[in-house]
């Protein structure tokens, strides 16, 4: 009769090569002082979940790396920053 409680033999033990490689942890993406979202590992890439309305267009997008997701978030902020800079400039009037 087989026992459920047997001592493992050396061939039953896992070696470091048998263990799965540690997955990349989820990464929070911040642009300046704004939290854009989080990049969560999925398959061979990372899925972006937005945490601010400015980044909802990227919500659910799959990127190869978390850095690629961060670049996409920064690119979405550029037009907004340029518009803010234009509004801050004083307007000159012609006489």
N, C-alpha and C positions, 0 to 999 in steps of 0.2 A: 504494500500500500504506500502511496506517495504522501509525504507530509507537506503541508503548506508552509511550514516554518523550517526551511533548510538553510544551511550556511551557504553563502555565495562562494562559488569557486573563482579562482583568478580570471578565468575566461568570461565570467558573468559580470565582472566589474567594468564600469565605463572608463575609458581613457579620455584625455582631453580632446583627442581627435573625434571621439564619438559625440561630444556635446555640441549642441547647436551654437553657432556664433552669436554673441550678444547683439541684439538689434539696437539700432540707433534710438536713443530716447526721444520722446516728443520734444520739440524745441519751440519756445515762445519767440515770436518775431516782433521786435519793436522798431519803430521808425521814429527817431527823436524821442519824444516823451509819450508817443501814442503806441498802444499795443495793437498791432495790426491783426494778429491772429496766432495760430499755432500750426506747426508743421508736424504731422503724425506719420511715422513710418508705415508704409503699406506696400507690400510686394517688393518691387524693385525701386520704389521711389518714396515720396512723401506726399500726403494729401494735406492741402491747406484748408483750415477752417477759420473764417474771419471772425474778429471780435469787435470790429468797428464798421459802420456803414460805408465808409470810404473804400473798404476792401471787399465788400460783398460781391463784386464782380469776379473775384478770385476764389470765392467760397466753393469748396469741393474740387478745385483744380488739382491735378496730379503733376508733380514736378519730379525731376530726377534726384535733386538734392534739396536740403533745407536752404542752402545758400541761393539756389536758383529761385526758390519761393520768396526769399527776402529781397532779391533783386527786382522781382515782379512787383512786390509791394512798394518798394522805393520808387519804381517807375510810375506807379499810380499816384504817388504823392507829388511828383515833380510838377505836373500841370497846376495843381492846387497852389503849390508854393510860388510858382511864377505869377499866377493871378493875384495872390496876396501881395506880392512885391509890387506889381503894377498899381494896385489900389493904394499902396502906401506912398507912392511917388507923388509929389505935388504937381498939380496940373498948371501949366503956364497958359496964360491967355494972351492972345495977340491984340495989340491996340489998334 
